[in-house]
Amino acid sequence: MSKNHKDDDIKEAAAFAAGGAAGGAGVAAAVGGMGLAVGGTAVAIGAAPVVAAGAVVGLAAYGLKKLFD
């Protein structure tokens, strides 16, 4: 595998991660303040964890794409 091909893979993975993060940011903006309530306690969830989860989903989509390539 050439260096140029690896650079292209890294760029493509970064694009998928950025797209997922943007999607996560959109979800956070649309839903607004979120929280997790369990057993009588509640914890607020800000936008950062949702954006991070979006990036993870984007990288998972990249992995699936590479699997089928």
C-alpha positions as CSV (number, residue, x, y, z in Angstrom):
1,M,0.0,0.0,0.0
2,S,1.5,3.4,-1.0
3,K,1.9,6.3,1.4
4,N,-0.5,8.3,-0.8
5,H,-3.2,5.7,-0.5
6,K,-2.8,5.7,3.4
7,D,-3.1,9.5,3.3
8,D,-6.3,9.2,1.3
9,D,-7.7,6.7,3.8
10,I,-6.9,9.0,6.7
11,K,-8.5,12.0,5.0
12,E,-11.6,9.9,4.2
13,A,-11.8,8.7,7.8
14,A,-11.5,12.2,9.1
15,A,-14.3,13.3,6.8
16,F,-16.6,10.6,8.1
17,A,-15.7,11.6,11.7
18,A,-16.4,15.2,11.0
19,G,-19.7,14.4,9.3
20,G,-20.7,12.4,12.2
21,A,-19.7,15.1,14.6
22,A,-21.7,17.6,12.6
23,G,-24.7,15.3,12.7
24,G,-24.3,15.0,16.5
25,A,-24.1,18.8,16.8
26,G,-27.3,19.0,14.8
27,V,-29.1,16.5,17.0
28,A,-27.9,18.4,20.1
29,A,-29.1,21.7,18.7
30,A,-32.5,20.2,17.7
31,V,-33.2,18.4,21.0
32,G,-31.7,21.0,23.3
33,G,-31.0,20.2,26.9
34,M,-31.0,16.5,27.6
35,G,-30.7,14.4,30.7
36,L,-30.5,10.8,31.9
37,A,-32.7,9.8,34.8
38,V,-32.1,6.5,36.6
39,G,-33.4,5.3,39.9
40,G,-34.5,8.7,41.2
41,T,-31.3,10.6,40.1
42,A,-30.8,12.6,37.0
43,V,-27.6,13.7,35.2
44,A,-27.5,16.5,32.6
45,I,-26.0,15.6,29.2
46,G,-24.5,18.5,27.3
47,A,-23.7,18.9,23.6
48,A,-20.1,17.6,23.8
49,P,-21.0,13.9,24.5
50,V,-23.6,14.0,21.7
51,V,-21.1,15.4,19.3
52,A,-18.5,12.8,20.3
53,A,-21.0,10.0,19.9
54,G,-21.8,11.4,16.4
55,A,-18.1,11.2,15.5
56,V,-18.0,7.6,16.7
57,V,-21.0,6.8,14.6
58,G,-19.3,8.5,11.6
59,L,-16.2,6.3,12.1
60,A,-18.3,3.2,12.4
61,A,-19.9,4.1,9.1
62,Y,-16.4,4.5,7.6
63,G,-15.4,1.1,8.9
64,L,-18.5,-0.5,7.4
65,K,-17.7,1.2,4.1
66,K,-14.2,-0.2,4.1
67,L,-15.5,-3.6,5.0
68,F,-17.6,-3.7,1.9
69,D,-15.0,-2.2,-0.4
